Amino acid sequence: MQIHDKNSKDFLIHDKWKNKTDFIGLNYYRSAYVYRSMIVTMSTARFIGGAPINDHSNHKQSHGILSDLGWEIDPQGLYDFIMDIHNKWSMPIFVTENGIADKDDKLRAKFIISHLQQLKKGIDDGARIIGYLHWSLTDSYEWQEGYNSRSRFGLFSIDREDKCYGRHITNGAKALKKIIEGSLKDKMTK
């Protein structure tokens, strides 16, 4: 197998694939840290260099504000990724996932506003943003978390104790609605 030889049938980037991408999808939730791990170093996976720490709530490393899953909230990171993609490939970008685990809905509105501000900053700096999707419309089953109460990402929360599974609008949904309404008003007055 000669994945680096352009003349090989096994070459990873084929001429037929060039200029076929419509946009780059970006899922962004948080900053991540990778730490040296003796277990990884001794394993066959040592090439990865370390192990990521998923939950920072009990970790000695200093960090910023954390979501309910212990993920560090870092809106600047969204801008950094957007500009990195823009500068490397100059492709349209669709933010296909962006959200926060926030069971009590204390951080969601600020999370959405701060991340959309970074998205706007990227647009102002020349990035072609073609869309934004918040994860998720309703609370979803987060496989890794076994759907515990800490993993509520929805713009609408679901009351699991109610037989009808009632939905309740979150402060994040209200903030997003105001932003969208403001954008539509701005477009209509132009």
Secondary structure, DSSP 8 states (H G I E B T S, - for coil): --TT-TTSTT-SS-GGGTT----EEEE-----EEE--HHHHHSTTGGG-SEEE---TT-SS--S-B-TTS-B--HHHHHHHHHHHHHHH---EEEEE-----TTSSSHHHHHHHHHHHHHHHHHTT--EEEE--S-SB----GGGTS-GGG---SEEE-TTSTT--EEE-HHHHHHHHHHHHHHHHHHH-
